[in-house]
């Protein structure tokens, strides 16, 4: 019984840490006068700020494409840089501010070739 209780406390602390991280990201986004991903409509110009969760190389139509999942505490979307195999400093855990127009591909929200600024 003691081990199950300890496991529950550990899982609960992880969940609380993730919730806290999401809250901090949302506050940072609002403070930077950026849009929240969850509030943005498709096909509208946006300015977003968040943290990269994943970065992968995934060819599209025979062309190299660097994909990254941007999370801002409210939701996430996919950033795609067509024709790129890598971009210096674009890696998981990196904070970015991006600008572009949200589209859809295979049901996912996507920002193609966004302008980006690396954040500290």
Beta strands, then each sheet from edge to edge (+ up, - down):
strand 1: 45-57
strand 2: 65-71
strand 3: 76-82
strand 4: 95-105
strand 5: 108-112
strand 6: 115-118
sheet 1: 6+ 4- 1+ 2- 3+ 5+
end
